[in-house]
Amino acid sequence: MSQGQSDRRQEPWVATSLWALLVVTSLVLMTMGLMRALFFGYTPDPVFVEDALVGGLLILAGSVASLAAAVWSARRGDRPWITMFVAAPAVLIGGAALVSPNTLLRHFAAVAAFPLALAGLFAGLPLRKQ
């Protein structure tokens, strides 16, 4: 077997692994942002304002990563529901963060979005043949 044939077989696994890593990275960034921004309402204390700002930026970074993973999923030829499930955190959590940045709406959206993203992640992984 030549070297070119073995590289061709490993390439889909590398691309799939990088896609899965991007999905997990988006979820981790959003989780970190949600943890930093966990407070009720707005208080003018500079520490809370800074935490809310950093948390919001982490949530938006996770949203960008989630959208990138959804675009990559569509380019890979995954089923449309997998692409929508992977994009769910960006739409639900990122959208809630843009609409109402100082409420718990983002956290409630995470309750629905994270399981959808994990379902899309596991459905997008190929079955291992033994």
Secondary structure, DSSP 4 states (H G I P E B T S, - for coil): --HHHHHHHHHHHHHHHHHHHHHHHHHHHHHHHHHHT--SS----HHHHHHHHHHHHHHHHHHHHHHHHHHHHHHHT--HHHHHHHHHHIIIIIHHHHH-TTSTHHHHHHHHHHHHHHHHHHHHSPPPP-
